[in-house]
Amino acid sequence: EAGVAQSPRYKIIEKRQSVAFWCNPISGHATLYWYQQILGQGPKLLIQFQNNGVVDDSQLPKDRFSAERLKGVDSTLKIQPAKLEDSAVYLCASSYTSGDTGELFFGEGSRLTVL
Amino acid sequence: DQQVKQNSPSLSVQEGRISILNCDYTNSMFDYFLWYKKYPAEGPTFLISISSIKDKNEDGRFTVFLNKSAKHLSLHIVPSQPGDSAVYFCAASDGNEKLTFGTGTRLTIIP
């Protein structure tokens, strides 16, 4: 079974530029999550989708971050304009149903450096 | 407000001995707890979990203990092996299907 796929693995941009990350969850997983992990901290949930609907985006900085999950499969996370404090690893995760056992399957992450 | 705390950023243990990783939480609404393991340049992988109705769950070399009155859980690994060297994250859920993670503990197993 293929795991959660993310791209790009690494991205370096200057502040005020834009960036987009892509995620393809495990086939059949209805729930998709985007987490932000800043160095030295634990992952923090940015947004949670159930199929193509948003379940929780309370911690998403909506003035600069946006995410979509068209057709309820893959998803993109966009940052525009980027700030220095957005430097982090962006982790995508999926689960079969929303929080059934809390077991999320994570991708390898996309590391963003904002200069 | 850090609702899930892992106060030890790092831990070194001799191979073959027991590793004990600790986690404290403040939100009494948390009812499900998980441990994730993370190797460098990889995403976290699920290790073991425990429901708040239990005080112990065991899976091979890994055992998680939950003390609800103290709002404390711990992960025991015995015997510790070199492949256990990784960052371990404690996570908790309050039934709203959202995981809150701790800051992680880097475990190093010394051969």
Interface residues (C-beta under 8 A of the other chain):
Chain A: V4 T31 G40 Q41 G42 P43 K44 L45 Q48 V55 D56 L91 A93 S98 G99 T101 G102 E103 L104 F105 F106 G107 E108 G109
Chain B: V4 Q6 Y32 L34 Y36 A41 E42 G43 P44 T45 F46 S49 F89 A91 S93 G95 N96 E97 K98 L99 T100 F101 G102 T103 G104
